[in-house]
Amino acid sequence: MQPTFYKLSVMDTIQIKDKQFTVSIKEQEIQKEVIRVANEINRDLAGQNPIFLSVLNGSFMFTADLMKHITIPCEISFIKLASYQGVASTGTIKEVMGLNEDITGRTIVIVEDIVDTGLTMQRLLETLGTRSPKEIHIASLLVKPEKLKVELDIKYVAMNIPNDFIVGYGLDYDGYGRNYPDIYTVID
Ligand code: 5GP
């Protein structure tokens, strides 16, 4: 049998609005790490009947791929973080929308696209903590360790990345670029 012939991507560089981006993490690498994270969760949370809370919009692709490889009984729900009116510019005060489940006594896994300073995640943990869950775990597709401003126990990380702005695989630049299966880094 002939080996598969892999075509080189014709989209190594993309333009979104005023910025150019170059491919930095290919789909196959992302999928490999997502499956590894799913397996870790399957092993650690077996018998705990977790609720996965997917943080929209950015984590929609990560959530879909991750969940295909979760084999333990679980529920999934989607939440959105909205900045309070008037203080959106600070970017740190967020309201949790769409959480209708009773999470009292439940094991929660937050599914997030990227942790940058960690302020968004800290705020989310505080809010969820008031609803008496049994425990809260964080699963983040990406973490920028050099930018973290707060101490967070991020148990499940698919990939650590440097301090650059990225798009693709759910992440956007000004609303665009979420649809790409690869991750792209901005070219300065
Ligand atoms: P934090 O509160 O951790 O500083 O920011 C987290 C949020 O900032 C993420 O959920 C995401 O919306 C946005 N963000 C941080 N870094 C990037 C990046 O490199 N690319 C994109 N598209 N969004 C980012």
Residues whose N, C-alpha, C, O or C-beta is under 5 A from the ligand:
A	BS01	5GP	G58 I114 V115 D116 T117 G118 L119 T120 M121 D164 F165 I166 V167 L171 D172 Y173
